[in-house]
Amino acid sequence: MRIGEIRRGKEIGGKGKNRFIWVACIDCGKERWVQCTNGKPLSQRCRYCASKGKPRLWGCANHNWKGGRKRNGSYIEVKLYPDDFFYPMADKQGYVMEHRLVVAKAIGRCLHRWEIVHHKHAKYSAGSIEDKQDNRYPENLQLVSDDRHNQITKLEVRIAYLEHKIEEQGKLIKLLQWQIKERVIV
């Protein structure tokens, strides 16, 4: 290939009908295919040379900043910085689960690793995304130890099982009442 040669994307192993031109970087001389319009390349420099000398923008200075919140499964994580009082609770990337941060701020101290924040399921059903994001303290959040959390979880599972059984028994009673009614008429 020689500098200035133009080909379609499919011809060079790419996709689509875009046209590409073989050019050399004006800084380092590295040759590569670059998309072109009107026979001119869209960029004169390779990615490495284009990013050289530019400061890396982190956090709120970055154009792609979304406020320091991200989803981790059904939970929300919040970005903290080293100058924050609650930073010791954060992981290596500086994120902490929002429900843990809400409780820590409410009680005025960092939570220990063994302390668990339990969602009480006050407004939404257990395990739902809405419940995991309902971070109202103390209405829906409760600070507990590991063994206490296990007890609460086992009780919630047992209660859900018994409620299901009650529902089944109610349906069975209605069915039996209907069968008795049908036998009386016949």
Beta strands, then each sheet from edge to edge (+ up, - down):
strand 1: 6-8
strand 2: 19-24
strand 3: 31-37
strand 4: 40-41
strand 5: 69-72
strand 6: 75-79
strand 7: 95-97
strand 8: 116-119
strand 9: 141-144
sheet 1: 1+ 2- 3+ 4-
sheet 2: 5+ 6- 7+
sheet 3: 8+ 9-
end
